[in-house]
Amino acid sequence: MNMRKLILGSLVAATLGGVSIPADARTNLFVNFAPPPVRYEYVPAPRVGFVWVPGYWDWRGHRHVWIRGHWIRHRPGYYYQPAVWAPYGGQWRFYRPYWR
């Protein structure tokens, strides 16, 4: 019985591990005031098979929250577009990071 559960659990984990989000799943956000200045972060030496994601100000709830830079696995055939805040008609538009 335990072996059956182990095999079934392994199959479920393998199936869910193959699920990924679309490469261009982006959403935009508008707020009435600019984000704080970008923080300086030390960028480590390059890592084969990974892309450095620079830190950025995200919008969570009702305030800006700093997301630290980190490594993510490279997706062959795609280019990583980092997060961007841009003025837009008296507001600030946030373009979330995504793979294109």
N, C-alpha and C positions, 0 to 999 in steps of 0.2 A: 504494500500500500504506500509506504514512504517513497519507494522508487518511482511509482506512478506519479506522485505529487511532484517529485523532483524533476521528472521529465516534462510534465505539463508546465511547471513554473519556468523551466528553461525555454520551452517553446514560446510562451507568452513574452518573456523578457527579450528573446531574439526578435520576435515580431515587432514589439514596441521600439526596440533599438533601431530599427530600420526606418522609422517614421521621421520625417524632417519637415520643417516649415518651408514655404515657398521662398525662392531667392529674392523676390521683390515684394515682400510683405511689409509695406511701409504705411505709416499714418502720419498726419501732420497735426500740429497743435498751435493755437494762437493764444498769446497772453498779452496783457497790457503794459508790461514793463520788461526791460532788458535783463538778461541773466547777469550774474556777477562776473568779474574778469576770470578768464581761464586760469587755472592753477598750473604752476610749473610742476612737471613730473619728470623724474629720471626715466629715460627709455633704455631698457636693457639691450644687450647685444642681440642681433638677429638670431632667430631660431629656425632651423630648416623645417618646412611644413607648417609654419604658423605665421599669422599676421598680427602685428601690434595694433590694438585698438586704443587710440588716444583717449585720455580722460575727457569728460564733457559734463555740462550741467543738464540734468534731466528735469522734467517737471513731474513731481509726485504730489498728489493731493492739491495743495494750494501754495506750493513753494518749490524753489529750485533745490535740487539735491545733487551733489557731486558724485559722479560715477568714475571711479579710478580706472586708469588705463590697465589693460590686461592683454594677454595673448589668447587668440582663438585659432582653431585649426583652419588652414587654408582650404578653400573650395576651388579645385581646379576648374578653369574656365570662367571664373567670376572675379570681380573687382570689388573690394570692400569700400563702401562709401561711408565715411565717418559722419557723426551727428553734426548738424549745423544750425545755428540760430541766425536769422536774418530779419532786418526790419521790413515790415510789410504794412503799408497804409496806416501808420500810427501805432501799430502793434508789433509784436515780435512773433515770427513764425518759426516753429521748431520742426526740423526735418530729422526724423529718427534715423539712426544708422541702419544700413541694409547692404545686402550683396546684390550687385547688378551684373 
